[in-house]
Amino acid sequence: MSLEYRAAVLHAVRAPMQIETVAAGPLRGNDVLVRIRAAGLCHTDLEVIAGSLRYPMPIVLGHEAAGIVDEIGPEARGVAVGDHVILSWNPHCGHCFYCDRDLPILCEAYLAHGPKAVAFDGTHRTRLANGRDLGQLMFLGAFAEYCIVADHQAIAVAKELPFDRACLIGCGVMTGVGAALNIAEIGYGDTAMVIGCGAVGLAAVQGARLAGAGTIVAVDLDDKKLDLAEKVGATDRINAGGEDVLAAAKAKTGGRGVDVVLEAAGSPASFRTSVEAVRPGGQVIWLGKTDVDSEVGFRWGSLMAEKRIRRSSYGGARPARDFPLLARAYLDGKLLLDELITRHIRLDEINDGFAALERGEAIRSVVMF
């Protein structure tokens, strides 16, 4: 039985998304049909729109979402109709070379199928009205009234968690908080610096706070974002437009540099600053990203002193474990999510939402269905 629903379809780089009626066929195997209730606008989606992240088109973007399970396939496990779920964009097989080494973010099936904009089994689940196959970004395609995912991508959470807060956990919050808690070895009382105070950076500030950092230095070019950083846990702030970030880092640490830098700005300048600001023996976690073909330069001397640099795409996520914990942290008042939402929009306002994101006017705009 075919299901028809509305989705925002991107047909070409830099073209406006079109709200169209699309169709999906019957569920297969471990498929789960989720009725989307909220979806966040993320910079990764914007990278596809801008062409710096290449995907086949037409495609439905959206990979930070929450909703309700409407139907499950004949082999689906661990989820039931009516569950409130946060969606994970990192399905993994559990038995390949990388999954066996506890690196599901590098799952061979995930990496093989992801660039094709297909479902986790390598096939399409949705199509346009004319019958043409329709891609789904990062195994989701959540800028739509429905999406079909593998069962282990739909993580049940407490039903009292509002959908607009829940969706944030699926990408930006998991990436930032997880980087601080799961990837960085932040010790109690350490000095952490977060460069870039968008959604991921603000989540990283909170992760550093939850990890017990004594000093959390927020760095950005926008004073309003720095105000938000202080609200969610930063103890110090640096406006990189008018202050010397490296001099400030040294001044706050007796000349050594900070213990941990969480880079979430995604620019060649911020990557370079991150390795200059960290102390010898300290850690740099890169969360931001730039065009996949860009070259980034470093001063060799800044890399010499036993500094450890790691790239983290999803904060070491184990969604089945981490999503419910982050949901509970919000409900208990320990994780602040309300402050990350700039505005709520309708699906037909999505192009305006991305224009605001590109101008730096929004932390998170959330599409409400």
Secondary structure, 3 states (H helix, E strand, C coil): CCEEEEEEEECCCCCCCEEEEEEECCCCCCEEEEEEEEEECCHHHHHHHHCCCCCCCCEECCCCEEEEEEEECCCCCCCCCCCEEEECCCCCCCCCCCHHHCCHHHCHHHHHHHHHCCCCCCCCCEECCCCCEEEEHHHCCCCECEEEEEHHHEEECCCCCCHHHHHHHHHHHHHHHHHHHHHCCCCCCCEEEEECCCHHHHHHHHHHHHHCCCEEEEEECCHHHHHHHHHHCCCEEEECCCCCHHHHHHHCCCCCCEEEEEECCCCHHHHHHHHHHEEEEEEEEECCCCCCCCCCCCCHHHHCCCCEEEECCCCCCCHHHHHHHHHHHHHCCCCCCHHHEEEEECHHHHHHHHHHHHCCCCCEEEEEC
